[in-house]
Amino acid sequence: MEKLYFVIVEAALEPVPREIANHPSVVSYARRRGKKPTEVLLDRSYHHTAMLNLEKAWKRGRPDITHFTLLEILGSPLNKSNYVETYVQAQSGHIIYVNPATKLPRIYERFKGLVEKLYKYPVVESGGRVLLKLEEGSLRDIVERVNPDVKILLSEDGLQMKWSEIGEKITMYKKPMLILGGFPRGDFEEETKNNADIMISVWSQPLEAWTVASRILTILEYYILNMK
């Protein structure tokens, strides 16, 4: 394996939508943050009441899932060994490129502030390097950009495999793409499933996204970094 493409798909990451921007809970939260309502991220912890009538509300308003999962990926030995390239496909209709060298804030509120800034100014640079870049796009756009050898969707509904079999399956390709859900509840959209070549399950029951990412990375490190 030369490069692993990790995509957090359908991520529950988006600015507050305009249809609930005038809700009292949103307005008061934004005022405390010193921002306009549409400039803050939708967060169920603060906007639960406002979200009750939103379309597919059960899949939205959880930026923490993306935060925790990115910390797992970026902090992994495999990423630090330059094997990983990471993208986020957000429910807002955007994709975010995450440079492997990016050091994200560990504190959740600071992470939200960084992403809110990214939605306003779509590129974060340091020392001439692009660390984060946001642009409109879909999973298909990411696939066309990186041209992976295989696209593997990680889901509890996928083919149940032993971890050793998962490691062998993924590492047989030069440029595999792993697609991981970044939403709290519900199923993947049909468009996401249609973009996958195979669905694999690492466990028979649902797991948190960051747990799946951690297990997959550990499996691959065992094979690729000679950690036997």
Beta strands, then each sheet from edge to edge (+ up, - down):
strand 1: 4-11
strand 2: 84-90
strand 3: 94-98
strand 4: 123-126
strand 5: 129-136
strand 6: 150-160
strand 7: 176-181
strand 8: 198-201
sheet 1: 4+ 5- 3+ 2- 1- 7- 6- 8-
end
